[in-house]
Amino acid sequence: MKNSILILIVVLIYEFVSAQQSQPITIGKIETIHSSILHENRKIWVYSPTNTSSLEQPGKRYPVLYLLDGEAHFYSTIGIIQQLSQANGNGVLPEMIVVGIENTNRFRDLVPFYPASEKIEKANPFMNFLSAELMPYIEERYPTAPYKVIVGHSLGGLTVIDLLVHYPSLFNAYIAIDPSLWYNNEKYLNQYLFHLRNQQLSNKKLFIGIANPLALGTTLATVNDDKTNETKPVRAIMKFDRFLQTNSIQLKYAYKYYDQDRHNTVPLITEYDGLRFIFNFYSFDALEKDFIDTSTRIVERLQTHYQKISSELGYKSSPPETLINYLGYDALRKKQYNKAGAYFKMNIENYPSSSNVFDSYGDFFAAKKDTVNAIMNYEKALTITMNAITLQKLNVLTKQEPYQLPLADLKKYTGVYILEYYNLPVVIELQSGKLIAKVSGDSDSELVPVAKDLFTVKNKLGYSITFTFQNNKPVYFISVQPNGTFKGVYK
């Protein structure tokens, strides 16, 4: 397996013919909660980044995106977020929890006031459900961060603007997709313009996407000059835009007119552009040469970048422990000690309760033949979590007897294992009394026992391999290494 510095994925090219069992693809789940405010059960569609991530990130918390008309836009929204936060090593967006809210009475839910009778309008109870019931429900059950985004289309877009104006403490950022500001003869639009005059929204972001109601390719100027009923939606949005442009409410705001999209096709592209606008500070701009540079400049840039991210999000955000650990080991293998040490120290500062970061720092000092500091960091790691591999490394440095297995016990680990997702065989066999792992395209590796069913890899830092047995037969192994976690199923 070849490690890529920039994208932290394993690129494997291999053809292997074997029968494969079908596996379901799960991106989320539908939950039902009872609303005392709405006097009904409500379905919500929930996606967590852990559903699609191959990296373990214990303790990580995620911004939450609340999605109106959730049943219509759930799949496309997750696709955008997963593509830009996980796929191909992308870090353009942060990983996010997505909560899609399914409708029961769309008109009641998404209009600020709805007619309770011919003469009486009733305030929309959906806002109270959102703030008093749904948000606490999500925050209690999922690893949420304080940053929240709301997305809505059409009447849902009207709701997004209403939330910005009347409930600005609920969300940090807003995406209104072709919002129905024209609704009820612009009654709510005019109310928003009145209320916004006295507000300061400098810590909020709003993106509006506008669909083309006329012939495709028609310019915004042409649509805005048209006085027919077809162009009312656009003219109402542009009235709102002129207000935002000429009044000092300090809202971070942008809109885009999509001359090739109608009302029903504009959500996908608006969500993409809106999320890029909201998180325009998130992507780390670096080239491969920046990572190859032997100085500590890239480490310092990463520290500054995440300080900016933390400032924008309003809470501490750190680079993933696994990513920095990987980069540290990569520098250590190349004997770039200053750079490797800077990476490992960054992880210790950001994740002081992780035994792994101190174990890695111990490896750094061991590689430099600094036994005193290596022992100190291994001991620190063991005070947080007792780990057989860390203990074995400590015992080697303190001249304790290493853990050994007789030949008959080593033999039970041999066989062919298939790496999940990559369909790649790993052959484990005995050679001259040693347990050897063979992977096509890579050099052979010796597995060194450190405890029952637990091995490390000789001359490779940061590796641990744990075998699981059933009825005294191997079932699978889990290989934890600097570039990720991999599962090999016994064939």
PATORVEX-424711 format. One record per residue (C-alpha): residue in three letters; x, y, z. Coordinates in steps of 0.1 Angstrom, whole numbers, padded with zeros to 4 digits, always signed. Example, Ala and Ser with C-alpha at 12.3 -4.5 7.8 and 13.67 -1.06 7.14 Angstrom:
<rs>
Ala+0123-0045+0078/Ser+0137-0011+0071/
</rs>
This chain:
<rs>
Met+0000+0000+0000/Lys+0013+0034-0010/Asn+0007+0063+0013/Ser-0004+0096-0002/Ile+0008+0127+0018/Leu-0020+0149+0007/Ile-0052+0129+0007/Leu-0046+0103+0034/Ile-0061+0074+0014/Val-0048+0041+0003/Val-0047+0038-0035/Leu-0049+0001-0044/Ile-0050-0013-0080/Tyr-0056-0050-0079/Glu-0078-0075-0097/Phe-0090-0104-0075/Val-0118-0129-0085/Ser-0139-0142-0056/Ala-0175-0145-0046/Gln-0187-0114-0027/Gln-0217-0111-0005/Ser-0238-0080-0011/Gln-0237-0053+0016/Pro-0262-0026+0022/Ile-0251+0011+0018/Thr-0263+0031+0047/Ile-0261+0068+0048/Gly-0286+0076+0075/Lys-0318+0066+0093/Ile-0353+0079+0099/Glu-0364+0085+0134/Thr-0398+0094+0148/Ile-0402+0119+0177/His-0434+0130+0193/Ser-0440+0168+0194/Ser-0461+0181+0223/Ile-0461+0215+0206/Leu-0475+0202+0173/His-0495+0174+0189/Glu-0482+0148+0164/Asn-0454+0125+0156/Arg-0427+0139+0133/Lys-0402+0120+0112/Ile-0367+0132+0108/Trp-0340+0119+0085/Val-0305+0119+0102/Tyr-0271+0115+0087/Ser-0239+0114+0108/Pro-0204+0116+0092/Thr-0195+0084+0109/Asn-0219+0066+0085/Thr-0196+0073+0056/Ser-0162+0079+0071/Ser-0134+0053+0072/Leu-0115+0072+0099/Glu-0121+0068+0136/Gln-0123+0102+0153/Pro-0133+0095+0190/Gly-0147+0126+0207/Lys-0151+0146+0175/Arg-0182+0169+0174/Tyr-0198+0182+0142/Pro-0218+0212+0130/Val-0254+0205+0123/Leu-0273+0213+0091/Tyr-0311+0214+0095/Leu-0329+0207+0062/Leu-0365+0218+0056/Asp-0385+0195+0031/Gly-0360+0169+0043/Glu-0375+0140+0024/Ala-0370+0159-0009/His-0334+0171-0004/Phe-0318+0147+0020/Tyr-0298+0125-0005/Ser-0285+0154-0026/Thr-0274+0174+0005/Ile-0255+0145+0020/Gly-0239+0138-0014/Ile-0225+0174-0015/Ile-0213+0174+0021/Gln-0197+0139+0019/Gln-0180+0147-0014/Leu-0165+0180-0001/Ser-0156+0168+0034/Gln-0145+0132+0030/Ala-0143+0119-0005/Asn-0108+0119-0021/Gly-0094+0135+0010/Asn-0114+0167+0005/Gly-0115+0192+0033/Val-0134+0220+0016/Leu-0163+0217+0041/Pro-0163+0204+0076/Glu-0180+0171+0082/Met-0216+0178+0093/Ile-0246+0161+0108/Val-0276+0165+0086/Val-0311+0166+0100/Gly-0339+0164+0073/Ile-0373+0174+0086/Glu-0401+0156+0069/Asn-0434+0176+0064/Thr-0468+0167+0077/Asn-0486+0200+0069/Arg-0462+0219+0047/Phe-0484+0251+0045/Arg-0487+0252+0083/Asp-0450+0244+0089/Leu-0434+0268+0064/Val-0456+0299+0065/Pro-0449+0324+0094/Phe-0486+0329+0101/Tyr-0513+0306+0087/Pro-0551+0312+0087/Ala-0567+0294+0117/Ser-0601+0306+0104/Glu-0614+0331+0078/Lys-0605+0361+0101/Ile-0578+0349+0124/Glu-0541+0342+0116/Lys-0522+0319+0140/Ala-0485+0321+0147/Asn-0466+0292+0133/Pro-0459+0266+0160/Phe-0432+0249+0139/Met-0406+0274+0150/Asn-0412+0264+0187/Phe-0410+0228+0177/Leu-0377+0234+0160/Ser-0361+0253+0189/Ala-0377+0236+0219/Glu-0380+0200+0208/Leu-0360+0190+0178/Met-0327+0208+0185/Pro-0325+0195+0221/Tyr-0334+0160+0208/Ile-0305+0160+0183/Glu-0280+0176+0207/Glu-0288+0149+0233/Arg-0283+0120+0210/Tyr-0256+0131+0186/Pro-0220+0146+0189/Thr-0230+0181+0179/Ala-0209+0213+0178/Pro-0224+0247+0184/Tyr-0224+0258+0147/Lys-0258+0253+0130/Val-0270+0259+0094/Ile-0306+0260+0081/Val-0315+0253+0045/Gly-0349+0257+0029/His-0364+0258-0006/Ser-0395+0279-0018/Leu-0418+0282+0012/Gly-0389+0266+0031/Gly-0367+0295+0019/Leu-0393+0319+0033/Thr-0390+0301+0066/Val-0352+0305+0065/Ile-0355+0343+0061/Asp-0381+0344+0089/Leu-0357+0325+0112/Leu-0329+0350+0104/Val-0351+0380+0111/His-0371+0368+0142/Tyr-0350+0340+0157/Pro-0313+0350+0149/Ser-0299+0332+0179/Leu-0309+0297+0166/Phe-0286+0295+0136/Asn-0252+0307+0124/Ala-0258+0304+0087/Tyr-0287+0303+0063/Ile-0293+0291+0027/Ala-0326+0303+0012/Ile-0333+0285-0021/Asp-0356+0306-0044/Pro-0374+0318-0012/Ser-0412+0327-0016/Leu-0408+0363-0005/Trp-0435+0372-0029/Tyr-0461+0352-0008/Asn-0492+0370+0004/Asn-0485+0401-0016/Glu-0450+0405+0000/Lys-0466+0409+0035/Tyr-0438+0390+0052/Leu-0411+0405+0031/Asn-0422+0440+0041/Gln-0422+0429+0078/Tyr-0387+0416+0074/Leu-0374+0449+0059/Phe-0390+0468+0089/His-0374+0445+0116/Leu-0340+0443+0099/Arg-0334+0480+0101/Asn-0327+0478+0138/Gln-0306+0446+0137/Gln-0269+0439+0136/Leu-0261+0405+0121/Ser-0223+0407+0117/Asn-0218+0371+0129/Lys-0244+0356+0105/Lys-0241+0344+0069/Leu-0269+0342+0043/Phe-0268+0328+0008/Ile-0298+0331-0016/Gly-0302+0311-0048/Ile-0326+0325-0075/Ala-0342+0305-0102/Asn-0350+0318-0137/Pro-0388+0319-0142/Leu-0387+0328-0179/Ala-0369+0313-0209/Leu-0337+0296-0199/Gly-0307+0319-0204/Thr-0328+0351-0196/Thr-0306+0376-0177/Leu-0315+0389-0142/Ala-0319+0424-0156/Thr-0345+0413-0181/Val-0364+0393-0154/Asn-0363+0422-0130/Asp-0377+0446-0156/Asp-0406+0422-0165/Lys-0438+0431-0146/Thr-0458+0399-0153/Asn-0469+0375-0126/Glu-0442+0350-0136/Thr-0414+0373-0124/Lys-0430+0382-0090/Pro-0407+0357-0071/Val-0375+0372-0086/Arg-0386+0408-0081/Ala-0395+0402-0045/Ile-0361+0386-0038/Met-0343+0415-0055/Lys-0363+0439-0034/Phe-0349+0421-0004/Asp-0314+0422-0020/Arg-0315+0460-0025/Phe-0324+0465+0011/Leu-0295+0443+0023/Gln-0271+0462+0000/Thr-0281+0497+0011/Asn-0286+0491+0049/Ser-0258+0486+0073/Ile-0268+0454+0092/Gln-0234+0439+0086/Leu-0248+0406+0074/Lys-0223+0384+0054/Tyr-0245+0380+0024/Ala-0244+0368-0012/Tyr-0268+0357-0039/Lys-0266+0340-0072/Tyr-0290+0340-0102/Tyr-0291+0307-0120/Asp-0302+0315-0155/Gln-0302+0279-0166/Asp-0323+0266-0137/Arg-0360+0266-0129/His-0376+0266-0094/Asn-0375+0228-0091/Thr-0339+0223-0104/Val-0322+0251-0085/Pro-0319+0235-0050/Leu-0288+0212-0057/Ile-0266+0239-0072/Thr-0277+0265-0046/Glu-0268+0241-0018/Tyr-0234+0235-0033/Asp-0226+0272-0038/Gly-0242+0282-0005/Leu-0221+0258+0015/Arg-0190+0269-0003/Phe-0199+0305+0005/Ile-0206+0298+0042/Phe-0174+0278+0047/Asn-0151+0298+0024/Phe-0126+0299+0053/Tyr-0124+0261+0058/Ser-0102+0247+0030/Phe-0065+0245+0036/Asp-0047+0257+0005/Ala-0014+0238+0001/Leu+0004+0220-0026/Glu+0024+0188-0025/Lys+0056+0208-0024/Asp+0045+0224+0008/Phe+0042+0190+0025/Ile+0075+0178+0010/Asp+0094+0209+0024/Thr+0116+0196+0052/Ser+0111+0227+0074/Thr+0083+0232+0100/Arg+0066+0259+0079/Ile+0036+0236+0070/Val+0030+0228+0106/Glu+0029+0265+0115/Arg+0006+0272+0087/Leu-0018+0244+0098/Gln-0018+0258+0133/Thr-0027+0293+0120/His-0053+0279+0097/Tyr-0072+0260+0124/Gln-0070+0291+0147/Lys-0089+0309+0120/Ile-0114+0281+0116/Ser-0120+0281+0154/Ser-0126+0319+0153/Glu-0151+0316+0124/Leu-0170+0286+0140/Gly-0170+0301+0175/Tyr-0155+0270+0191/Lys-0121+0252+0191/Ser-0115+0232+0160/Ser-0084+0211+0156/Pro-0069+0192+0127/Pro-0078+0155+0129/Glu-0056+0136+0152/Thr-0052+0108+0127/Leu-0041+0132+0099/Ile-0015+0149+0120/Asn-0003+0115+0133/Tyr+0001+0103+0098/Leu+0020+0133+0087/Gly+0042+0130+0118/Tyr+0051+0094+0110/Asp+0057+0103+0073/Ala+0082+0129+0083/Leu+0098+0105+0109/Arg+0103+0078+0082/Lys+0121+0104+0062/Lys+0142+0114+0092/Gln+0128+0150+0091/Tyr+0130+0151+0129/Asn+0122+0188+0135/Lys+0091+0185+0113/Ala+0080+0152+0128/Gly+0084+0166+0163/Ala+0064+0196+0155/Tyr+0035+0175+0142/Phe+0035+0152+0173/Lys+0037+0182+0197/Met+0007+0197+0178/Asn-0013+0166+0185/Ile-0004+0166+0222/Glu-0015+0202+0225/Asn-0048+0195+0208/Tyr-0056+0160+0222/Pro-0040+0158+0257/Ser-0063+0131+0268/Ser-0053+0107+0240/Ser-0029+0080+0249/Asn-0021+0076+0212/Val-0005+0110+0208/Phe+0020+0103+0237/Asp+0027+0068+0223/Ser+0035+0085+0189/Tyr+0057+0111+0206/Gly+0075+0082+0224/Asp+0082+0066+0190/Phe+0096+0099+0178/Phe+0121+0100+0207/Ala+0129+0063+0203/Ala+0138+0069+0166/Lys+0161+0096+0178/Lys+0177+0073+0204/Asp+0165+0096+0231/Thr+0156+0068+0256/Val+0147+0090+0285/Asn+0121+0110+0267/Ala+0108+0079+0249/Ile+0102+0062+0282/Met+0086+0092+0297/Asn+0060+0095+0269/Tyr+0053+0058+0268/Glu+0046+0059+0305/Lys+0024+0089+0301/Ala+0004+0070+0274/Leu+0000+0041+0297/Thr-0014+0063+0325/Ile-0042+0073+0301/Thr-0049+0039+0285/Met-0032+0005+0292/Asn-0021-0007+0258/Ala-0001-0038+0252/Ile+0019-0024+0222/Thr+0029+0007+0242/Leu+0039-0016+0271/Gln+0059-0038+0249/Lys+0079-0008+0235/Leu+0084+0004+0270/Asn+0097-0030+0281/Val+0122-0031+0252/Leu+0136+0002+0263/Thr+0138-0008+0300/Lys+0153-0042+0291/Gln+0123-0063+0302/Glu+0116-0097+0287/Pro+0096-0093+0254/Tyr+0064-0112+0249/Gln+0068-0144+0229/Leu+0045-0170+0214/Pro+0055-0207+0206/Leu+0054-0218+0170/Ala+0022-0238+0174/Asp+0004-0207+0186/Leu+0017-0185+0158/Lys+0004-0210+0133/Lys-0032-0203+0142/Tyr-0030-0168+0127/Thr-0019-0180+0092/Gly-0041-0180+0062/Val-0056-0157+0036/Tyr-0075-0126+0046/Ile-0093-0102+0023/Leu-0091-0065+0030/Glu-0126-0050+0031/Tyr-0135-0024+0005/Tyr-0103-0031-0015/Asn-0109-0068-0022/Leu-0072-0073-0017/Pro-0057-0106-0003/Val-0033-0105+0026/Val-0014-0138+0030/Ile-0001-0146+0065/Glu+0023-0175+0067/Leu+0052-0189+0088/Gln+0087-0185+0076/Ser+0117-0197+0097/Gly+0096-0194+0129/Lys+0084-0159+0121/Leu+0049-0147+0112/Ile+0051-0129+0078/Ala+0023-0109+0061/Lys+0024-0106+0023/Val+0005-0080+0003/Ser+0008-0076-0034/Gly+0028-0045-0044/Asp+0043-0041-0009/Ser+0073-0056+0008/Asp+0068-0085+0033/Ser+0062-0075+0069/Glu+0070-0095+0101/Leu+0042-0095+0127/Val+0057-0093+0162/Pro+0034-0106+0191/Val+0030-0082+0220/Ala+0000-0099+0237/Lys-0026-0125+0231/Asp-0040-0119+0195/Leu-0022-0086+0193/Phe+0008-0078+0171/Thr+0029-0049+0159/Val+0049-0047+0126/Lys+0086-0049+0128/Asn+0104-0017+0118/Lys+0071+0001+0112/Leu+0060+0027+0137/Gly+0024+0032+0147/Tyr+0011-0002+0136/Ser-0011-0026+0156/Ile-0029-0057+0144/Thr-0056-0073+0165/Phe-0070-0108+0155/Thr-0105-0119+0165/Phe-0113-0156+0168/Gln-0145-0177+0170/Asn-0146-0214+0179/Asn-0108-0212+0179/Lys-0107-0201+0142/Pro-0097-0167+0129/Val-0126-0145+0118/Tyr-0108-0112+0109/Phe-0081-0088+0119/Ile-0081-0050+0125/Ser-0050-0032+0114/Val-0046+0003+0129/Gln-0018+0022+0113/Pro-0009+0059+0107/Asn-0028+0060+0074/Gly-0061+0046+0086/Thr-0078+0015+0100/Phe-0083-0016+0079/Lys-0102-0048+0083/Gly-0091-0082+0069/Val-0117-0110+0068/Tyr-0105-0145+0070/Lys-0112-0164+0037/
</rs>
